[in-house]
Amino acid sequence: MASTPPLLPELAALTSDDSMLTRRFGKEVINYYAGSRLNRYSFLRSDASFLNKAATSPPARFVALRDLNPLVIDKQKLALLTYDDVKQLIGEPFKQADAQRIKAYDSTAGLPLLIVFLGTVDGTGVTFETSDHGDVQGQPFFAIDMTPRGQRREAVEAWLKTQEEKGLRIATDTRSLSLHSEAAAMFAQARSMVDWNTRNVFCAGCGNPNLSIEAGYKRICPPTDLRGNSEEAAELPDCPTRHGVSNICFPRTDPTMIAAVVSADGQRILLGRQSRWPPYWHSTLAGFLEPGESVEEAVRREVWEEAGVRVGRVVVHSTQPWPYPSSLMIGAIAQALPGDGEAINLNDKELESARWFTVEEVRTALAQTAGALGAPPPKDYNDGDLRVPPPQAIANRLITAVVEGYLLGIPKI
């Protein structure tokens, strides 16, 4: 895109926000992989007419992924492809409405390339007519799975080779967190949606192949199958997913807590390390939420299981989408109970070690942080000093908030 696209109204309002909530808690933190400029328009995902016009329009842009890795221009920029770039492989991808596609389901025909509607960047001067919601103005973005497989393997491989000849490449090091923040947010949405679709090609209710609908955001178990017979479709066995409004397969997001734990006196921060990390690298503690568990309860459980520390008060600080494969990191700041509550014991043996570090030790580590996991230490690093995750990681943002006075009611962003 030639110029910076406009922010969503909600995000734009945050740039100079002086609301009561901001005065009380500080500015909202928008972490890496979040802050997307896309209006997702979830209510237009079933509007095939709009989707087809949007996908085949000159301003449409496509993010291509192979094996969940994006096609990029360089380490900071996604390759944003035009319809002409992908037309030979996708044709008119939303020519048929979902109801027509379900009726015409043929398990012998092979699956088309998966295309996911990501949303539009509003305010770009391009207008599309919708079926039931008036006109929509914006530049449409889609994700397309270009993993060579099935009947289209050779064609996709040839297409990928052509893109490489143009100077583009597949980035296999996305966890280096080097994509520009806007590109990272778009990639996170695209990767999670493509991953979910490719993991769920069989119905959880009956085990038969299912079908992606609503521009990639639902999967449905078709009731009939042409099986190569264009005249008469065969009835498929009954499936529990065809009964009740809640039985269609929707994308999943796995909630995960991650917490900066502060000592009772506020002078130390609890950090742990895994054996696979570089020497002296430590981070905040994290773990998946379990069913029937609040975020606060999960923080207390995980911190005790991993480090033996008893946590009292828990406050949610910010969140971060994490597309590996599709987690939501719920970032919290918690305070340990005094006395025996601060004693460290690696109960579940998941960590190699856990330690209390002084705020000053952590402040020094933040100043020396450079690069992602596996990156070499900065030039001013002294061997043996603490190392922490980079600013793109929510762990860094939580630690930074503590160091900059979050517990004192003077958070800085």
Salt bridges, closest charged atoms under 4 A:
ASP18 OD2 - ARG23 NH1 3.63
ASP67 OD2 - ARG66 NE 3.82
ASP85 OD1 - LYS166 NZ 3.91
ASP98 OD1 - ARG101 NH1 3.38
ASP145 OD2 - ARG149 NH1 2.86
GLU157 OE2 - ARG153 NH1 3.99
GLU182 OE2 - ARG37 NE 2.93
ASP195 OD2 - ARG199 NE 2.61
GLU214 OE2 - LYS218 NZ 3.31
ASP225 OD2 - ARG227 NE 3.59
ASP238 OD1 - HIS243 NE2 3.03
ASP254 OD1 - ARG252 NH2 2.56
GLU290 OE2 - ARG301 NH1 3.86
GLU293 OE2 - ARG301 NE 2.61
GLU302 OE2 - ARG301 NH1 3.16
GLU305 OE1 - ARG301 NH1 3.28
GLU342 OE1 - ARG268 NH2 2.65
GLU352 OE1 - ARG273 NE 2.68
GLU360 OE2 - ARG363 NE 3.20
